[in-house]
Amino acid sequence: MKALKKGESWKGVFAGFAILTFLFGLLLAEAEGGERPFKIGFTVPLTGAFGKDGALVKDAYIFWKEAVNAQGGIEVKKKRHPVDLIFYDDKSEPTSSAKLVEKLITEDKVDLILGGFGSSQVIAASAVSEKYRYPMTCGAASTLRLFDRGFKYYFSLLGKAPEEVRGCVEILPTLSPRPETVAIIGANIPFCADAADGFKAYAEKLGMKVVHFELFPLALADYNTLLMKVKEKNPDVLLVGSHSLVAMRVMKGLKEVDFTPKGVFFSYGPTVPDFVDSLGKDAEYVFAASEWTPNLPYRDRVFGTARDFHNQYVKRFGRAPDFVEAASVAGALVQQQAVQELGLTPPLKDRDREKIMQFLYSKRFDNFYGPIRFAADGANEIHPPVVVQVQGGKLVHVFPPDTAEGKPIYPMKPWKKR
């Protein structure tokens, strides 16, 4: 080694040597065919009130990443870039979700952002992604408050919450005996409240009498008293603005007060695997809003048909995917399609993400999840809602009839005759 010149130090020489070694490593990786990965970040609730729901979204993104990386990565300009996921638990807290999204952008330097679970959390998180001009695609939030802010960078794979429950009301006139009266309850949080409002609007539009309407605190401990008030009104059906925990508590309460409406419909909850796993036979005959089922005639080049996606998911996780998981994977797919068709490679720059934003508004997308077209407010304006029912411990697509795989079972059997 040559002698040091005046003013040089061994520390400086070794620092320079380290930099050269690092650069040489990068060149060697490229020479061996390794391309820089896309760093993609998201926050989800893995603990707290929405922990079980958020875990589904996490699984969805992991499933997408594994599928893409099994093909060598995202192909751009005939080169494949693997996907690296960075995610954090927001603990079901909106403020934490916002802070962690900012960390992903400013510290982790991710290329892209995916949405989490729960309207309150996503409202907070998307405000940060909008600030930094990061497109956020989300398959697990649909409150109206997400769409009235004039944002350009938020994209929902779901329809708006009131529209999401439309099928659960439109099925009612097709049932026999036709229900004439409905009771509506819902947790007083953004999505659940919007869903309750949607139930009410569509029920009244179809000429049904709403005999009870009530929003209750998410922290409500005494469901039995609430349900006794509803029971006294003797509605034909009960419509519930819910998430999975609320849905399970309602079903337990209905059994405890021995109240069996002819039908019970939830905005969300029964499609979560834990609902049937926890309630067993008590989950039977329950209806739920959905936006995807595996029997639908959709397909893409990554996963194949909707049924192929379902079967691959079951093989990977040992359970069927919830429609929120399907929507979350679809959101990742449209961002993947954007970078591929735009020819963007990592690390992405601000102007690249602006191009992605514009691309997402520019066309209709079709994949295993179905048709996707983002309206000016970011909502998916062409994805049709469906209705599923728990039959024999499984979810069966029962409405609309032209795509259904089975007929609805109605009315429900009373608790004492099951």
C-alpha positions as CSV (number, residue, x, y, z in Angstrom):
1,M,0.0,0.0,0.0
2,K,1.3,3.4,-0.9
3,A,2.4,5.9,1.7
4,L,-0.1,8.5,2.9
5,K,0.2,12.0,1.6
6,K,0.2,15.0,3.9
7,G,-3.3,15.6,5.3
8,E,-4.5,12.1,4.5
9,S,-5.6,9.7,7.3
10,W,-6.1,5.9,7.4
11,K,-9.8,6.6,8.3
12,G,-10.3,8.5,5.0
13,V,-8.6,5.8,3.0
14,F,-10.8,3.1,4.5
15,A,-14.0,5.1,4.0
16,G,-13.1,5.5,0.3
17,F,-12.3,1.8,0.1
18,A,-15.8,1.0,1.6
19,I,-17.6,3.2,-0.9
20,L,-15.7,1.5,-3.8
21,T,-16.6,-1.9,-2.4
22,F,-20.3,-1.0,-2.2
23,L,-20.3,0.4,-5.7
24,F,-18.5,-2.7,-7.0
25,G,-21.1,-4.9,-5.2
26,L,-23.9,-3.0,-7.0
27,L,-22.2,-3.5,-10.4
28,L,-21.6,-7.1,-9.7
29,A,-25.3,-7.6,-8.8
30,E,-26.4,-6.1,-12.0
31,A,-23.8,-8.1,-14.0
32,E,-25.4,-11.3,-12.4
33,G,-28.8,-10.2,-13.5
34,G,-30.1,-8.8,-10.1
35,E,-32.2,-5.7,-10.5
36,R,-33.1,-3.1,-7.9
37,P,-36.3,-4.1,-6.1
38,F,-39.5,-2.1,-5.8
39,K,-39.8,-1.1,-2.2
40,I,-43.5,-1.0,-1.3
41,G,-44.9,0.0,2.1
42,F,-48.2,-0.2,4.0
43,T,-49.6,0.0,7.5
44,V,-52.3,-2.2,8.8
45,P,-53.9,-2.9,12.2
46,L,-52.5,-6.2,13.5
47,T,-53.5,-5.5,17.1
48,G,-56.4,-3.6,18.6
49,A,-60.1,-3.6,17.6
50,F,-59.4,-4.3,13.9
51,G,-56.4,-6.6,14.4
52,K,-58.0,-9.7,12.8
53,D,-59.3,-7.7,9.9
54,G,-56.0,-6.0,9.3
55,A,-54.1,-9.3,9.3
56,L,-56.2,-10.3,6.2
57,V,-54.9,-7.3,4.3
58,K,-51.3,-8.1,5.3
59,D,-51.8,-11.7,4.0
60,A,-53.2,-10.3,0.8
61,Y,-50.1,-8.2,0.1
62,I,-47.7,-11.0,1.0
63,F,-49.6,-13.3,-1.3
64,W,-49.3,-10.8,-4.2
65,K,-45.6,-10.3,-3.4
66,E,-44.9,-14.0,-3.4
67,A,-46.7,-14.5,-6.7
68,V,-44.9,-11.7,-8.4
69,N,-41.5,-12.7,-7.1
70,A,-42.1,-16.3,-8.1
71,Q,-42.2,-15.0,-11.7
72,G,-38.9,-13.1,-11.1
73,G,-40.4,-9.8,-10.1
74,I,-42.2,-7.0,-11.8
75,E,-41.1,-6.9,-15.5
76,V,-40.3,-3.5,-16.8
77,K,-38.4,-3.0,-20.1
78,K,-37.6,-6.8,-20.3
79,K,-36.0,-6.7,-16.8
80,R,-37.5,-8.1,-13.7
81,H,-37.5,-6.2,-10.4
82,P,-38.4,-8.1,-7.2
83,V,-40.9,-6.7,-4.7
84,D,-39.8,-5.9,-1.1
85,L,-42.6,-5.2,1.4
86,I,-42.1,-2.9,4.4
87,F,-45.1,-2.8,6.8
88,Y,-46.0,-1.7,10.3
89,D,-48.8,-2.4,12.8
90,D,-50.8,0.8,13.3
91,K,-52.6,-0.8,16.3
92,S,-56.0,0.2,15.0
93,E,-55.1,3.9,15.8
94,P,-55.6,6.5,13.0
95,T,-52.8,8.8,14.4
96,S,-50.4,5.8,14.4
97,S,-51.3,5.0,10.8
98,A,-50.6,8.5,9.7
99,K,-47.2,8.6,11.4
100,L,-46.2,5.3,10.1
101,V,-47.0,6.2,6.5
102,E,-44.9,9.3,6.9
103,K,-42.1,7.1,8.2
104,L,-42.4,4.8,5.2
105,I,-42.1,7.7,2.8
106,T,-39.5,9.9,4.5
107,E,-37.3,7.3,6.3
108,D,-37.8,4.0,4.5
109,K,-37.9,5.8,1.1
110,V,-40.5,3.4,-0.4
111,D,-41.4,3.6,-4.0
112,L,-45.1,2.9,-3.6
113,I,-47.8,2.9,-0.9
114,L,-50.7,0.4,-0.4
115,G,-53.7,1.0,1.7
116,G,-54.5,-0.6,5.1
117,F,-57.7,-1.6,6.8
118,G,-60.5,0.4,8.3
119,S,-62.0,3.7,7.2
120,S,-60.7,5.8,10.2
121,Q,-57.2,4.5,9.8
122,V,-57.2,4.9,6.0
123,I,-58.6,8.5,6.2
124,A,-55.6,9.4,8.3
125,A,-53.0,7.4,6.3
126,S,-54.3,8.7,2.9
127,A,-54.0,12.3,4.1
128,V,-50.3,11.7,4.5
129,S,-49.9,9.9,1.1
130,E,-51.8,12.8,-0.5
131,K,-49.4,15.3,1.1
132,Y,-46.4,13.5,-0.4
133,R,-48.1,12.7,-3.7
134,Y,-48.0,8.9,-3.3
135,P,-50.9,7.1,-5.1
136,M,-52.6,4.8,-2.5
137,T,-54.7,1.9,-3.7
138,C,-56.9,0.5,-1.0
139,G,-59.3,-2.5,-0.9
140,A,-60.5,-2.3,2.7
141,A,-62.1,1.1,3.3
142,S,-65.1,2.8,1.7
143,T,-66.6,5.5,4.0
144,L,-68.0,8.5,2.1
145,R,-65.5,10.7,4.0
146,L,-62.7,9.2,1.9
147,F,-64.2,10.6,-1.3
148,D,-65.3,14.1,-0.4
149,R,-61.9,15.6,0.2
150,G,-60.9,16.5,-3.4
151,F,-57.9,14.2,-3.2
152,K,-56.1,13.1,-6.4
153,Y,-53.9,10.2,-5.0
154,Y,-56.4,8.0,-3.2
155,F,-58.0,5.1,-5.1
156,S,-60.5,2.6,-3.7
157,L,-61.1,-0.8,-5.2
158,L,-64.4,-0.9,-3.3
159,G,-67.5,1.1,-4.1
160,K,-68.7,3.7,-1.6
161,A,-70.2,2.3,1.6
162,P,-73.9,3.0,0.9
163,E,-73.5,1.5,-2.5
164,E,-71.6,-1.5,-1.1
165,V,-74.7,-2.7,0.8
166,R,-77.2,-2.0,-2.0
167,G,-77.4,-5.7,-2.9
168,C,-78.5,-6.6,0.6
169,V,-81.6,-4.5,0.2
170,E,-82.3,-5.3,-3.4
171,I,-82.5,-9.0,-2.6
172,L,-85.3,-8.4,-0.1
173,P,-88.2,-8.2,-2.7
174,T,-87.1,-11.5,-4.2
175,L,-87.5,-13.4,-0.9
176,S,-90.7,-15.2,0.2
177,P,-92.5,-14.2,2.3
178,R,-91.5,-10.7,1.1
179,P,-90.2,-8.6,4.1
180,E,-92.2,-5.4,4.7
181,T,-90.5,-4.0,7.8
182,V,-86.8,-3.6,8.6
183,A,-84.7,-2.5,11.6
184,I,-81.4,-0.9,11.1
185,I,-78.5,-0.6,13.6
186,G,-74.9,0.2,13.2
187,A,-71.7,1.0,15.0
188,N,-71.1,4.8,15.1
189,I,-67.8,4.8,13.2
190,P,-67.5,6.1,9.6
191,F,-67.9,2.9,7.5
192,C,-70.6,1.3,9.7
193,A,-72.6,4.5,10.0
194,D,-72.4,5.1,6.2
195,A,-73.5,1.5,5.6
196,A,-76.5,1.9,8.0
197,D,-77.5,5.1,6.1
198,G,-77.2,3.1,2.8
199,F,-79.5,0.4,4.2
200,K,-82.0,3.0,5.2
201,A,-82.0,4.9,1.9
202,Y,-82.4,1.8,-0.3
203,A,-85.0,0.2,2.0
204,E,-87.1,3.4,1.9
205,K,-86.6,3.6,-1.9
206,L,-88.1,0.1,-2.2
207,G,-91.1,1.0,-0.1
208,M,-90.1,-0.8,3.1
209,K,-91.0,0.5,6.5
210,V,-88.0,1.3,8.8
211,V,-89.3,0.5,12.3
212,H,-86.1,1.2,14.1
213,F,-82.8,3.0,13.3
214,E,-80.0,3.4,15.8
215,L,-76.3,4.0,15.8
216,F,-74.4,2.8,18.9
217,P,-70.8,3.3,20.3
218,L,-68.1,0.9,19.0
219,A,-67.3,0.3,22.6
220,L,-70.8,-0.8,23.5
221,A,-70.8,-3.6,26.1
222,D,-74.5,-4.3,26.4
223,Y,-75.7,-5.6,23.0
224,N,-78.6,-7.4,24.6
225,T,-80.5,-4.3,25.7
226,L,-80.1,-2.8,22.2
227,L,-81.4,-6.0,20.6
228,M,-84.3,-6.3,23.0
229,K,-85.4,-2.8,21.8
230,V,-85.3,-4.1,18.2
231,K,-87.1,-7.3,19.1
232,E,-90.0,-5.3,20.6
233,K,-90.5,-3.7,17.1
234,N,-90.7,-7.2,15.6
235,P,-89.1,-6.3,12.2
236,D,-89.1,-8.8,9.4
237,V,-85.3,-8.4,8.9
238,L,-82.4,-6.8,10.7
239,L,-79.8,-4.8,8.7
240,V,-76.5,-4.1,10.5
241,G,-73.7,-1.6,9.7
242,S,-70.8,-3.6,11.0
243,H,-67.3,-4.9,11.0
244,S,-66.4,-8.4,12.1
245,L,-66.3,-7.9,15.8
246,V,-69.7,-6.1,15.8
247,A,-71.2,-8.8,13.6
248,M,-70.1,-11.5,16.0
249,R,-71.4,-9.6,19.0
250,V,-74.8,-9.0,17.3
251,M,-75.2,-12.8,16.5
252,K,-74.3,-13.7,20.1
253,G,-76.8,-11.2,21.4
254,L,-79.6,-12.3,19.1
255,K,-79.2,-15.9,20.5
256,E,-79.1,-14.7,24.1
257,V,-82.3,-12.7,23.8
258,D,-83.9,-15.4,21.6
259,F,-84.6,-13.1,18.7
260,T,-84.8,-14.5,15.3
261,P,-85.7,-12.1,12.5
262,K,-86.6,-13.7,9.2
263,G,-83.2,-12.5,7.9
264,V,-80.1,-10.8,9.3
265,F,-77.8,-8.8,6.9
266,F,-74.4,-7.3,7.7
267,S,-72.3,-4.8,5.8
268,Y,-69.1,-6.6,6.8
269,G,-68.0,-9.4,9.1
270,P,-69.4,-12.8,7.9
271,T,-66.9,-12.9,5.1
272,V,-64.1,-12.8,7.6
273,P,-63.0,-16.4,8.2
274,D,-63.1,-15.9,12.0
275,F,-66.8,-15.2,11.9
276,V,-67.8,-18.8,11.0
277,D,-64.9,-20.3,12.9
278,S,-65.9,-18.6,16.1
279,L,-69.7,-18.9,15.8
280,G,-70.0,-22.3,14.2
281,K,-73.6,-23.3,13.6
282,D,-74.8,-20.0,15.0
283,A,-73.4,-18.3,11.9
284,E,-75.9,-20.2,9.7
285,Y,-78.3,-18.3,7.4
286,V,-76.6,-14.9,7.9
287,F,-76.4,-12.7,4.8
288,A,-73.5,-10.2,4.1
289,A,-72.5,-7.7,1.5
290,S,-69.6,-8.6,-0.7
291,E,-67.8,-7.3,-3.8
292,W,-66.2,-10.5,-5.0
293,T,-66.7,-14.3,-5.0
294,P,-64.6,-16.9,-6.8
295,N,-67.4,-18.1,-9.1
296,L,-67.4,-14.8,-10.9
297,P,-66.1,-14.8,-14.6
298,Y,-63.0,-12.7,-14.0
299,R,-59.4,-13.4,-14.9
300,D,-55.9,-11.9,-15.4
301,R,-52.4,-12.9,-16.5
302,V,-50.9,-13.1,-13.0
303,F,-53.4,-15.3,-11.1
304,G,-55.7,-16.7,-13.9
305,T,-59.4,-16.9,-13.1
306,A,-61.1,-15.8,-9.9
307,R,-61.4,-19.5,-9.0
308,D,-57.7,-20.0,-9.7
309,F,-56.9,-17.1,-7.3
310,H,-59.2,-18.6,-4.7
311,N,-57.6,-22.0,-4.9
312,Q,-54.0,-20.6,-4.8
313,Y,-55.0,-18.6,-1.7
314,V,-56.5,-21.6,0.0
315,K,-53.3,-23.6,-0.7
316,R,-51.1,-20.8,0.7
317,F,-53.1,-19.9,3.9
318,G,-55.4,-22.8,4.5
319,R,-58.5,-20.7,4.2
320,A,-60.6,-19.0,1.6
321,P,-59.9,-15.3,0.9
322,D,-62.2,-12.6,2.0
323,F,-63.4,-10.1,-0.6
324,V,-61.3,-7.4,1.1
325,E,-58.2,-9.5,0.5
326,A,-59.1,-9.9,-3.2
327,A,-59.7,-6.2,-3.5
328,S,-56.3,-5.5,-1.8
329,V,-54.5,-7.8,-4.2
330,A,-56.3,-6.1,-7.1
331,G,-55.1,-2.7,-5.8
332,A,-51.5,-3.9,-5.9
333,L,-52.0,-5.3,-9.3
334,V,-53.2,-2.0,-10.8
335,Q,-50.1,-0.2,-9.4
336,Q,-48.0,-3.0,-10.9
337,Q,-49.7,-2.6,-14.2
338,A,-49.1,1.1,-14.1
339,V,-45.3,0.9,-13.6
340,Q,-45.1,-1.8,-16.3
341,E,-47.0,0.1,-18.9
342,L,-45.3,3.4,-18.1
343,G,-41.9,1.8,-18.1
344,L,-40.9,3.0,-14.6
345,T,-38.0,1.5,-12.7
346,P,-37.0,1.9,-9.1
347,P,-36.2,4.1,-7.4
348,L,-39.3,6.0,-8.4
349,K,-39.3,9.8,-8.4
350,D,-42.0,12.3,-7.6
351,R,-42.8,12.7,-11.3
352,D,-43.0,9.0,-11.7
353,R,-45.7,8.8,-9.0
354,E,-47.6,11.6,-10.7
355,K,-47.6,9.6,-13.9
356,I,-49.0,6.6,-12.0
357,M,-51.7,8.8,-10.5
358,Q,-52.7,10.0,-14.0
359,F,-52.5,6.5,-15.4
360,L,-54.9,5.1,-12.8
361,Y,-57.6,7.6,-13.8
362,S,-57.0,7.1,-17.5
363,K,-58.5,3.6,-18.2
364,R,-60.6,0.7,-17.1
365,F,-58.7,-2.2,-15.5
366,D,-59.8,-5.8,-15.5
367,N,-58.3,-8.6,-13.4
368,F,-59.4,-11.6,-11.4
369,Y,-61.2,-9.2,-9.0
370,G,-63.4,-7.8,-11.8
371,P,-63.9,-4.5,-13.5
372,I,-62.2,-1.4,-12.1
373,R,-62.6,2.2,-13.1
374,F,-61.7,5.0,-10.8
375,A,-64.1,8.0,-10.7
376,A,-62.8,11.5,-10.2
377,D,-63.1,11.1,-6.4
378,G,-61.2,7.8,-6.4
379,A,-64.1,5.4,-5.9
380,N,-64.5,2.3,-8.1
381,E,-67.5,3.3,-10.0
382,I,-68.2,0.1,-12.0
383,H,-67.7,-2.8,-9.6
384,P,-71.0,-4.5,-8.8
385,P,-71.9,-5.5,-5.2
386,V,-73.1,-9.1,-4.5
387,V,-74.7,-10.8,-1.5
388,V,-73.4,-14.0,0.2
389,Q,-75.0,-16.2,2.8
390,V,-73.6,-18.7,5.3
391,Q,-74.9,-22.1,4.3
392,G,-73.4,-25.3,5.7
393,G,-70.5,-23.4,7.2
394,K,-69.5,-21.9,3.8
395,L,-70.2,-18.6,2.1
396,V,-72.5,-19.0,-0.9
397,H,-73.1,-16.3,-3.5
398,V,-76.9,-15.9,-3.6
399,F,-77.5,-12.5,-5.3
400,P,-77.7,-11.2,-8.0
401,P,-79.4,-14.3,-9.5
402,D,-77.6,-14.1,-12.9
403,T,-74.3,-14.8,-11.2
404,A,-75.4,-16.7,-8.1
405,E,-74.1,-20.1,-7.2
406,G,-77.0,-21.0,-4.9
407,K,-80.4,-19.9,-3.7
408,P,-81.0,-17.9,-0.5
409,I,-82.3,-19.8,2.5
410,Y,-85.1,-17.7,4.0
411,P,-86.6,-17.3,6.5
412,M,-84.0,-18.1,9.2
413,K,-84.7,-21.1,11.5
414,P,-85.5,-19.9,15.1
415,W,-82.7,-20.5,17.6
416,K,-84.7,-23.2,19.5
417,K,-85.4,-25.2,16.3
418,R,-81.8,-25.5,15.0
